[in-house]
Amino acid sequence: MQWICAALALFSMLARTPAVHADGEWEITEASQAALDRGLDWLARNQGSEGNWDSNDLGLVGLGALAFMAAGHGPGRGRYGQNVQKALDYVITNARPSGLLNISNAQRDMYNHGLSTFVLGQAHGMSTFPDRRFNESLDRALRLIANTQCEDGGWDYQARRQSRGHDLSLAVMQAKALRSAVDSGLEVPPEVTNLAIKSVREHYSPQDGRRDAPESAQQRQPGQFTYTKGGGGGTVAMAAAGVVCLQEFGQYDDWRIPKNMDFITEQIKLLPKSPRRDGAMPFDAYTLYYVGQALYQVGGDDWRECYPRMRDYLTASQIVDASNPSRHGQWRDEGAKIHGKGGGGRVGGKPGELFGTAVGCFILAIPNRFLPILQEGRIEGLKERFE
């Protein structure tokens, strides 16, 4: 309990901190707000009695809760407060004694665990009087992340410590969870984050493939983050994941960030301006989740120029069919199939609809800055706290 107890006062302070609302219609329009409202209504209508949308992936269930919270609905508070509470209850109730937040296939251990831990941290930060169960679940979950970090600084799919981590997609899940803890005043062992930062940088590959070249030489050419440390899997998803990792760990001035943002923004500008209203997203849900956060965290011209493009695409592609409540307000996780820019695979059935719709709502709600992690921006001294 030591990681949690020292932070209770700060949690209450964060919960009372007002959100910094959208900066005019260039961030949120009437049409995008209406799309967000339809998406949240779909999530509420389709949530099962257990709170889990027919999914036992705790990360996806947590993502459903995150969509509501990003729009300002806290646990047990607001129009969708009970929906948030039901989803979080499902996550907490199904936590393993070890602290592991996964009850599906073991190959999804650290995906589900990292995402669920991040969501619980944000829910705790939004609660004036946090549920005591959050304390216990977060404490065990954070310890598990530290204890399963591999010797090279990464993580495996399964919750186990090995000599080498598997790929960047696992590291970004844990980076979000650890930053959520720091934002909420919890202590994260510096050796964990230092090793993680080193591992993330090893996933960067210059265009000529000479990853052993001096940094001064690599800075003179394009490059991007890749799925593996050998340079394989240079997708939009991994470019965004690497940016998010470095931002979450306070490495705001790392030269690799603008290199990857150049690649990401180029892909966004290639999106068609008039998508069909068929629920297809600009990228697959996994990619879009990290692209939206990378744009927001880096901010500046990238955010101002590219966010409206993604927002308008989502607004125009959402399924609008009031005669069919099972589809009205939904997005589908099929962007990878259409655009070929995937990175996280696809999820079928109701869980896939949950994934797409929750991410769509999250992206449209980001400018409201209700989540604690979206209110902070750069935390002065964060780099020093991690190093």
C-alpha positions in Angstrom: 0.0 0.0 0.0 3.0 2.3 0.3 2.8 3.5 -3.4 -0.8 4.5 -2.9 -1.1 6.0 0.6 1.3 8.8 0.1 -0.8 10.1 -2.8 -4.3 10.3 -1.4 -4.2 14.0 -0.8 -2.9 14.7 -4.3 -5.6 12.5 -5.8 -8.3 14.7 -4.1 -6.6 17.8 -5.4 -6.5 16.4 -9.0 -10.2 15.5 -8.7 -11.1 19.0 -7.9 -8.9 20.6 -10.6 -11.3 22.0 -13.3 -10.7 20.9 -16.8 -9.2 23.3 -19.3 -11.9 23.2 -21.9 -11.6 23.2 -25.7 -10.0 26.2 -27.4 -12.9 27.2 -29.6 -14.5 25.5 -32.6 -11.2 24.6 -34.2 -11.0 21.8 -31.6 -14.7 20.9 -31.0 -17.5 21.7 -33.5 -21.3 21.2 -33.1 -21.1 18.3 -35.4 -18.2 16.6 -33.5 -20.0 17.1 -30.2 -23.2 15.5 -31.6 -21.1 12.6 -32.9 -19.5 12.2 -29.4 -23.0 12.2 -27.8 -24.2 9.5 -30.2 -21.1 7.4 -29.5 -21.5 7.6 -25.7 -25.2 6.8 -26.1 -24.2 3.7 -28.1 -21.8 2.6 -25.4 -24.4 3.0 -22.7 -27.1 1.2 -24.6 -24.9 -1.8 -25.5 -23.1 -2.3 -22.2 -24.0 -5.6 -20.7 -25.4 -6.2 -17.2 -21.9 -7.1 -16.0 -20.5 -3.9 -17.4 -18.3 -5.6 -20.0 -19.8 -5.4 -23.5 -19.5 -9.2 -24.0 -15.8 -9.0 -23.6 -13.5 -10.5 -21.0 -10.5 -8.4 -22.1 -10.2 -6.1 -19.1 -8.3 -3.5 -21.2 -11.2 -3.1 -23.6 -13.7 -2.9 -20.8 -11.5 -0.2 -19.2 -11.4 1.6 -22.5 -15.2 1.8 -22.5 -15.0 3.4 -19.1 -12.3 5.8 -20.4 -14.5 7.0 -23.2 -17.1 8.2 -20.7 -14.5 9.7 -18.4 -12.9 11.6 -21.2 -16.2 13.3 -21.7 -16.4 14.3 -18.1 -18.4 11.4 -16.6 -16.7 10.2 -13.4 -17.3 7.0 -11.5 -20.8 7.2 -10.2 -21.1 10.8 -11.3 -22.7 12.4 -14.3 -25.2 11.1 -16.8 -23.0 8.0 -17.5 -21.5 7.7 -14.0 -23.1 4.3 -13.4 -21.9 3.0 -16.7 -18.3 4.0 -15.7 -18.8 2.4 -12.3 -20.1 -0.9 -13.7 -17.1 -1.1 -16.1 -14.6 -0.4 -13.4 -16.2 -2.8 -11.0 -15.8 -5.5 -13.7 -12.1 -4.8 -14.0 -11.5 -4.6 -10.3 -13.6 -7.7 -9.4 -11.6 -9.7 -12.0 -8.2 -8.7 -10.8 -5.9 -11.7 -10.1 -4.4 -12.1 -6.5 -1.0 -11.2 -8.1 -2.5 -7.9 -9.3 -2.7 -9.0 -12.9 -5.5 -7.3 -14.7 -6.2 -10.0 -17.3 -8.5 -13.0 -17.4 -8.4 -13.8 -21.1 -5.6 -15.5 -23.1 -2.2 -15.2 -21.3 -0.7 -13.7 -24.5 -2.8 -10.6 -23.7 -1.5 -10.3 -20.1 0.5 -7.1 -20.4 -1.8 -5.5 -23.1 -4.8 -5.7 -20.8 -2.9 -5.1 -17.7 -1.2 -1.9 -18.9 -4.4 -0.4 -20.3 -6.5 -1.3 -17.3 -3.9 0.1 -14.9 -3.9 3.4 -16.8 -7.7 3.6 -16.8 -7.8 2.9 -13.0 -5.3 5.6 -12.4 -7.3 8.1 -14.3 -10.5 7.1 -12.6 -8.8 7.5 -9.2 -7.6 10.9 -10.2 -11.1 12.0 -11.1 -12.7 10.8 -7.9 -13.1 13.2 -4.9 -13.4 10.2 -2.6 -11.6 7.4 -4.3 -12.9 3.8 -3.8 -10.6 2.0 -1.5 -10.5 -0.9 -3.9 -8.7 1.4 -6.4 -5.9 1.8 -3.9 -5.4 -1.9 -3.5 -5.8 -2.7 -7.2 -3.5 0.1 -8.3 -0.8 -0.8 -5.8 -0.7 -4.4 -6.9 -1.0 -3.5 -10.6 1.9 -1.0 -10.5 4.1 -3.4 -8.6 3.4 -6.1 -11.2 4.6 -3.8 -14.0 7.8 -3.1 -12.2 8.4 -6.8 -11.3 7.7 -8.1 -14.8 9.9 -5.6 -16.7 12.5 -7.6 -18.7 16.2 -7.1 -18.3 16.4 -5.0 -21.5 13.7 -2.6 -20.3 10.8 -3.9 -22.3 7.9 -6.3 -21.4 6.7 -9.6 -22.7 3.1 -10.4 -23.7 2.8 -12.6 -20.7 3.3 -11.3 -17.2 6.8 -12.7 -16.6 10.3 -11.3 -16.4 12.7 -12.4 -19.1 16.0 -11.3 -20.6 14.4 -9.5 -23.5 11.0 -7.7 -24.0 9.0 -8.5 -27.0 8.1 -5.2 -28.8 7.2 -1.5 -28.6 3.5 -2.1 -28.4 3.9 -3.6 -25.0 6.2 -0.8 -23.7 3.7 1.9 -24.6 0.9 0.2 -22.6 3.1 0.2 -19.5 4.4 3.8 -20.2 0.8 5.1 -20.1 0.2 3.2 -16.8 3.4 4.5 -15.2 2.8 8.1 -16.2 -0.8 7.9 -14.9 0.7 6.9 -11.6 3.2 9.8 -11.5 0.5 12.3 -12.5 -1.5 11.1 -9.5 1.4 11.5 -7.1 2.5 7.9 -6.9 6.2 6.9 -6.7 7.6 4.9 -9.6 11.1 3.4 -9.1 13.5 5.4 -11.3 15.3 2.3 -12.4 12.1 1.0 -14.1 11.6 4.2 -16.1 15.3 4.7 -16.9 15.6 1.2 -18.4 12.3 1.6 -20.2 13.4 4.9 -21.9 16.6 3.2 -23.0 14.6 0.3 -24.5 12.2 2.7 -26.3 15.1 4.5 -28.0 16.5 1.2 -29.2 13.3 0.8 -31.3 14.2 3.8 -33.4 15.5 3.1 -36.9 17.0 5.7 -39.3 16.0 5.5 -42.9 19.3 4.0 -44.1 19.0 1.3 -41.5 22.3 2.1 -39.8 21.0 1.9 -36.3 24.6 1.8 -34.9 25.6 5.1 -36.5 26.3 8.1 -34.2 23.2 10.0 -33.2 24.5 13.1 -35.0 24.4 11.1 -38.3 21.0 9.7 -37.5 19.6 13.2 -36.9 20.5 14.3 -40.4 18.0 11.9 -42.1 14.4 10.7 -41.6 13.6 7.7 -39.4 10.9 6.3 -37.2 10.1 3.9 -34.3 9.5 0.3 -35.3 7.8 -2.7 -33.8 11.0 -4.5 -33.0 14.5 -3.3 -32.1 15.8 -4.8 -35.4 14.0 -2.2 -37.4 11.0 -4.3 -38.4 7.4 -3.0 -38.4 7.6 0.7 -39.2 3.9 1.5 -39.0 2.0 4.6 -38.1 1.0 2.9 -34.9 4.6 2.3 -33.8 5.7 5.8 -34.8 2.9 7.2 -32.5 3.6 4.7 -29.8 7.3 5.7 -29.6 6.3 9.4 -29.4 3.8 8.7 -26.6 6.4 6.7 -24.7 9.0 9.5 -24.7 6.4 12.1 -23.9 5.0 10.1 -21.0 8.5 9.6 -19.6 9.2 13.4 -19.8 11.7 13.2 -22.7 10.0 16.2 -24.4 13.0 17.4 -26.3 14.2 14.0 -27.7 15.1 14.5 -31.4 13.3 11.3 -32.4 9.9 12.9 -31.6 9.8 15.4 -34.6 11.2 12.7 -36.9 8.2 10.5 -36.1 5.7 13.3 -36.1 6.7 14.2 -39.6 5.8 10.6 -40.7 2.5 10.6 -38.7 1.3 14.0 -40.0 2.1 13.0 -43.5 -0.1 10.0 -43.2 -3.0 12.0 -41.7 -2.8 14.5 -44.6 -3.3 11.6 -47.0 -6.7 10.7 -45.5 -9.6 11.2 -47.9 -11.6 14.3 -47.1 -15.0 12.7 -47.7 -15.3 9.3 -46.0 -18.3 7.1 -46.3 -20.7 7.0 -43.4 -20.0 3.3 -42.8 -18.4 3.4 -39.4 -14.8 3.0 -40.7 -12.2 4.9 -38.8 -9.3 6.9 -40.3 -6.9 4.3 -38.9 -7.5 1.0 -37.0 -8.6 1.7 -33.4 -5.3 0.8 -31.9 -3.4 3.1 -34.2 -5.9 6.0 -33.8 -5.7 5.7 -30.0 -2.0 6.5 -30.0 -2.0 8.9 -33.0 -4.5 11.1 -31.2 -2.5 11.2 -28.0 0.8 11.8 -29.9 -0.7 14.8 -31.6 -2.2 16.2 -28.4 1.0 15.7 -26.3 3.3 17.3 -28.9 0.8 20.0 -29.6 1.7 23.1 -31.6 1.2 23.1 -35.4 0.8 19.3 -35.5 -2.2 19.4 -33.2 -3.8 22.5 -34.8 -3.4 21.3 -38.4 -4.0 17.5 -38.1 -6.5 17.1 -35.2 -9.4 18.8 -37.1 -8.7 16.5 -40.0 -9.1 13.4 -37.9 -12.0 14.8 -36.0 -13.9 15.7 -39.1 -13.2 12.2 -40.6 -14.6 10.5 -37.5 -17.6 12.8 -37.4 -18.4 12.1 -41.1 -17.8 8.3 -40.9 -19.8 7.5 -37.8 -22.9 5.3 -38.5 -26.0 7.4 -38.1 -29.2 5.3 -38.3 -31.8 6.1 -35.7 -34.0 3.2 -37.0 -31.3 0.7 -36.0 -30.3 1.3 -32.3 -27.7 -1.5 -32.5 -25.7 0.5 -35.0 -26.7 4.1 -34.4 -23.6 6.1 -33.1 -21.1 3.3 -33.7 -17.7 3.1 -35.3 -16.1 -0.1 -36.4 -12.5 -1.3 -35.9 -11.8 -1.9 -39.6 -9.4 0.9 -40.4 -6.5 -1.4 -40.9 -8.4 -3.4 -43.5 -9.2 -0.3 -45.5 -6.1 1.8 -45.1 -3.4 -0.8 -44.5 -1.8 1.2 -41.7 -2.5 -1.1 -38.9 -0.5 -2.1 -35.9 -2.8 -3.7 -33.3 -4.8 -6.2 -35.2 -8.6 -6.2 -35.3 -11.2 -7.4 -32.7 -14.5 -8.9 -33.9 -18.1 -8.9 -32.7 -19.4 -6.7 -30.0 -15.9 -6.3 -28.4 -14.7 -4.9 -31.8 -17.6 -2.5 -31.9 -16.7 -1.5 -28.3 -13.1 -0.9 -29.3 -13.9 1.3 -32.3 -16.6 3.3 -30.6 -14.7 3.8 -27.4 -11.6 5.1 -29.3 -13.8 7.3 -31.5 -15.4 8.9 -28.5 -12.0 9.3 -26.7 -10.5 11.1 -29.7 -13.4 13.4 -30.0 -13.4 14.1 -26.3 -9.7 14.9 -25.9 -10.0 18.7 -26.3 -12.3 18.8 -23.2 -9.2 17.8 -21.2 -11.3 16.2 -18.4 -8.8 13.3 -17.8 -6.0 14.2 -15.3 -3.4 13.1 -17.8 -4.8 15.6 -20.4 -4.8 18.5 -17.9 -1.2 18.4 -17.0 0.7 18.9 -20.2 4.4 19.1 -19.5 5.0 18.6 -15.8 7.9 20.7 -14.7 10.7 18.5 -13.4 9.1 15.3 -14.7 12.2 14.4 -16.6 14.2 14.7 -13.4 11.6 12.7 -11.5 11.9 9.8 -14.0 15.7 10.0 -14.2 
